[in-house]
Amino acid sequence: VQLQASGGGLVQPGGSLRLSCAASGSIFRFNAMGWYRQAPGKQREFVADITSGGSTNYADSVKGRFTISRDNAKNTVYLQMNSLKPEDAAVYYCNAVRGSTYWGKGTLVTVSS
């Protein structure tokens, strides 16, 4: 399983970014796919996930600002991030769960004016 995250970059506070996580092969096989993030000096933390049935979960800190979605035809999961705050800055990782948990390499999000 290969997961390729992309879409990170530098954005001003209040701005938006959309992260993508492209999987090698069908994402239907995964029970869930999600996003985590890790800021410097902090532990990796849960951001959002989406199940194969389309149910979503979000960390309280991003509810109402971030939206996770999936495009089964493109084998890709997205994280739309709006109203970004400096505290959202981190390396964002996507994962996929099917028995084991698979991780992709991260994509860096910097929120700064």
C-alpha positions as CSV (number, residue, x, y, z in Angstrom):
1,V,0.0,0.0,0.0
2,Q,1.4,3.4,-1.0
3,L,-0.2,6.6,0.1
4,Q,1.0,9.9,-1.4
5,A,0.0,13.1,0.4
6,S,0.2,16.4,-1.4
7,G,-1.2,19.9,-1.3
8,G,0.7,21.4,1.6
9,G,2.3,24.8,1.5
10,L,2.4,28.3,3.0
11,V,-0.9,30.1,3.7
12,Q,-1.8,33.1,5.6
13,P,-4.0,32.9,8.7
14,G,-7.6,32.7,7.6
15,G,-6.7,31.1,4.3
16,S,-7.5,27.7,2.8
17,L,-5.6,24.6,1.5
18,R,-6.8,21.3,0.2
19,L,-4.7,18.3,0.9
20,S,-4.9,15.1,-1.2
21,C,-4.0,11.6,-0.4
22,A,-3.7,9.3,-3.4
23,A,-3.7,5.6,-2.7
24,S,-2.1,2.9,-4.9
25,G,-5.2,0.9,-5.9
26,S,-8.8,1.0,-4.8
27,I,-9.6,2.8,-1.5
28,F,-12.7,0.6,-1.2
29,R,-10.6,-2.0,0.5
30,F,-9.8,0.2,3.4
31,N,-12.1,0.4,6.4
32,A,-11.2,4.0,6.9
33,M,-8.8,6.6,5.7
34,G,-7.7,9.6,7.7
35,W,-5.5,12.5,8.4
36,Y,-3.2,13.1,11.3
37,R,-0.8,16.0,12.0
38,Q,2.4,16.5,13.9
39,A,3.7,19.9,14.9
40,P,7.3,20.4,16.0
41,G,7.9,19.1,19.5
42,K,4.4,17.6,19.7
43,Q,2.9,14.2,19.3
44,R,1.1,13.2,16.2
45,E,-2.6,13.9,16.6
46,F,-5.8,12.9,14.9
47,V,-7.4,15.4,12.6
48,A,-10.2,13.6,10.7
49,D,-11.2,10.3,9.1
50,I,-13.7,8.9,6.8
51,T,-15.0,5.3,6.7
52,S,-15.7,3.2,3.7
53,G,-19.3,3.9,4.3
54,G,-18.7,7.7,4.2
55,S,-19.0,8.4,7.9
56,T,-16.7,11.2,9.1
57,N,-15.1,12.1,12.4
58,Y,-13.2,15.2,13.3
59,A,-11.0,16.5,16.1
60,D,-12.8,19.2,18.1
61,S,-10.1,21.6,17.1
62,V,-10.9,21.4,13.4
63,K,-14.7,20.9,13.4
64,G,-16.5,23.4,11.3
65,R,-13.3,24.4,9.5
66,F,-12.0,21.2,7.9
67,T,-13.8,18.8,5.7
68,I,-12.7,15.3,4.7
69,S,-14.0,13.6,1.6
70,R,-13.2,10.8,-0.7
71,D,-13.3,10.3,-4.5
72,N,-13.4,6.5,-5.0
73,A,-12.9,6.8,-8.7
74,K,-9.6,8.6,-8.2
75,N,-8.6,6.5,-5.1
76,T,-8.1,9.8,-3.3
77,V,-9.1,11.3,0.0
78,Y,-9.1,15.0,0.5
79,L,-8.8,17.3,3.4
80,Q,-10.3,20.8,2.7
81,M,-8.9,23.1,5.3
82,N,-10.5,26.6,5.7
83,S,-10.0,29.4,8.2
84,L,-6.5,28.2,8.9
85,K,-4.9,29.2,12.1
86,P,-1.2,29.3,13.1
87,E,-1.8,26.4,15.4
88,D,-2.9,24.3,12.4
89,A,0.7,24.4,11.1
90,A,2.2,20.9,11.1
91,V,3.2,18.0,8.9
92,Y,0.0,16.3,7.8
93,Y,0.0,12.6,7.3
94,C,-2.7,10.4,5.7
95,N,-3.3,6.9,6.7
96,A,-5.4,3.9,5.7
97,V,-6.7,1.2,7.9
98,R,-7.5,-2.4,6.9
99,G,-6.3,-4.7,9.6
100,S,-3.0,-2.9,9.7
101,T,-2.5,0.9,9.5
102,Y,-0.6,2.2,6.6
103,W,1.0,5.7,6.5
104,G,2.1,8.0,3.8
105,K,4.8,10.5,3.9
106,G,3.7,13.8,5.2
107,T,3.0,17.2,3.6
108,L,4.0,20.4,5.4
109,V,1.4,23.0,6.1
110,T,2.7,26.4,7.3
111,V,0.3,29.1,8.5
112,S,2.0,32.4,8.8
113,S,1.6,36.0,7.8
